Amino acid sequence: MKTLLLAAAAILSTLATGALAAPAAPDERTDIISFDAGDAGMNAAIAEAKATFPDFLAAYRSGRFDAGDFVFKYPLGGFEHIWVRFDGIEGDVLLGRLANVPAQPDFRIGQAVRVPVADISDWAYRDDKGVIVGHRTTRVMLDMMDEETRRSTIDYMGW
């Protein structure tokens, strides 16, 4: 049975410098929530993120928002869905740096990655009112978080 790993509870403290929150220490592990690859709620969130990805690019290209507040998520190593600070796009390839501490030992926070657009599983940015747009997979995980983390996440995201 395939399992998807998604960074969850530590989301407020593990995004890269300048990307929605403070950086994690290099040796800090993020909290991870596992999902079965067939989880309907998570798969719907990922499908919606993929379908609305042009909205992410339009917001980035508009210049209305702080470029440091744009992140996307993809399955590092094929299974660990991890946030990446968005640095730009070349054709159909996203450029960025790992924004969470990876669970996999061969990767590190801040490491540069090139990700095909087709591989993204989520995206997010902070709008001009301070509200986080996107983070669809995080919304699915809210009910799995302890109450304090859930409230902190909702407050931080402006939801």
Secondary structure, DSSP 8 states (H G I E B T S, - for coil): --EEEEE-TTHHHHS-TTTTS----TT----EEEEETT-HHHHHHHHHHHHTHHHHHHHHHHT-S-GGG-EEEEEETTTEEEEEEEEEEETTEEEEEE-S--SSTT--TT-EEEEEGGG--EEEEE-TTS-EEE-HHHHHHGGGS-HHHHHHHHHHHT-
